Amino acid sequence: MVRVTCKRSSHCPGLQRVIGSSSKNPLRRIPATGVCHFKMVLDMKSDNWEYYIKDGSEFSSIKGNLVTIKDKATCPNYWFSGETTVVLGRTCSPELIVNIETVCSWEIINKHRDIQYIESCYLFIGCIRHFGGLHSTVYNSRVDIYLNKNQVDGFALRVIPESHSDYFHRIPESVIQKPKVIKDCKTIYSWTIHEDFLSESNKQTIELRLDREVYWDIDYIGLAFKLKKKVPKIFLSHSWADKPIARNLSIKLAKRGIYCWLDEAEIDIGDSLIEKIREAIDNVEYVGALISKASIKSEWVRKELDVAMNQEINGKRVKVLPILLDDSELPGFLLGKLYADLRSPDKIDDVVNMIKTRMKL
């Protein structure tokens, strides 16, 4: 959905690279890659980008000081760029002011299948203020950024821009294109993410750590996934009783570079089941029909295979690939088709190879 082009600056003032580990901080530390000055453009016709964005104020946990728009009764209004702003490092209650670091985290929920087909990933922070609102009155104050406890970057604030007295991390480019969903942001910080930093689940945790007397006005935070292009696709039609087998087959196929459509990964609350399934079958090369005593009795499986068989007949090419899970007889409309035998779990690699051969991979 989003096309992104990236221009990396050759020099980033004030960047402090982090090497080695620290007994004071048990989080994994790696050499920092620097800040990537993104040029981002929303393209609704592209289907190989997925964005997962949270408001800055939708943080999950906090240690230290922060304020949001909910505190505007006791805080100056100019502290907040909008409804989504969280200002890290500040408090409006004098009695709560403590001279400690600030640690804040956000949980990002992504589609599980994205992790299997990712080509590249970026963590980004959107700030409405021109300098990102990231500043400190203390030279060399530090900020650390983590994803799932892995350090993405670490840098010190050492730059004083013209007409400013505080220290900043960098001077952003004057013109930055960005996705419309964060169109009001004048500054976007972004980092390339190592693939092994991503959790295999659908939950990613972004964490920021700021030295005391460091302040950061954050309006949006999230992840951008660039998915692999032209990935061969198969829809796995199955009954709920056969879900564990379908999941295992999906994982095996994904490791071979084959995208698997599973309802639990693709259908969100409120979606029309019929519309999503028809759309999915339209957009895959094949439909794997997991045939069992349970699936033969399933009304949903029958509907899915009806749609797929109609496409096979009209398109005059093979669309449905029967995969036999037990000793059930193939339904009448599948008789005469060669099936893959998955009646024994140890046959799963053979089935994967048959599907891969059919897709000419």
HELIX and SHEET records of a PDB file:
HELIX    1   1 ILE A   69  ASP A   71  5                                   3    
HELIX    2   2 ASN A   77  TRP A   79  5                                   3    
HELIX    3   3 PRO A   94  LEU A   96  5                                   3    
HELIX    4   4 HIS A  112  GLN A  116  1                                   5    
HELIX    5   5 LYS A  180  ILE A  182  5                                   3    
HELIX    6   6 GLU A  195  PHE A  197  5                                   3    
HELIX    7   7 TRP A  240  ASP A  242  5                                   3    
HELIX    8   8 LYS A  243  LYS A  255  1                                  13    
HELIX    9   9 ASP A  263  GLU A  266  1                                   4    
HELIX   10  10 LEU A  273  ASP A  282  1                                  10    
HELIX   11  11 LYS A  293  ILE A  296  1                                   4    
HELIX   12  12 GLU A  299  GLY A  315  1                                  17    
HELIX   13  13 GLY A  332  LEU A  334  5                                   3    
HELIX   14  14 PRO A  345  LYS A  347  5                                   3    
HELIX   15  15 ILE A  348  ARG A  358  1                                  11    
SHEET    1   A 2 VAL A   2  LYS A   7  0                                        
SHEET    2   A 2 HIS A  37  LEU A  42 -1                                        
SHEET    1   B 4 TRP A  49  ASP A  55  0                                        
SHEET    2   B 4 TYR A 220  LEU A 227 -1                                        
SHEET    3   B 4 ILE A 118  CYS A 127 -1                                        
SHEET    4   B 4 THR A 187  THR A 192 -1                                        
SHEET    1   C 5 SER A  61  LYS A  63  0                                        
SHEET    2   C 5 THR A 102  ILE A 109 -1                                        
SHEET    3   C 5 LYS A 203  LEU A 210 -1                                        
SHEET    4   C 5 SER A 141  LEU A 147 -1                                        
SHEET    5   C 5 ASN A 150  LEU A 157 -1                                        
SHEET    1   D 4 LEU A  66  THR A  68  0                                        
SHEET    2   D 4 VAL A  86  LEU A  88 -1                                        
SHEET    3   D 4 VAL A 214  ILE A 218 -1                                        
SHEET    4   D 4 HIS A 135  SER A 136 -1                                        
SHEET    1   E 5 TYR A 259  TRP A 261  0                                        
SHEET    2   E 5 LYS A 233  SER A 237  1                                        
SHEET    3   E 5 TYR A 286  ILE A 291  1                                        
SHEET    4   E 5 VAL A 320  LEU A 324  1                                        
SHEET    5   E 5 ALA A 340  ASP A 341  1                                        
END                                                                             
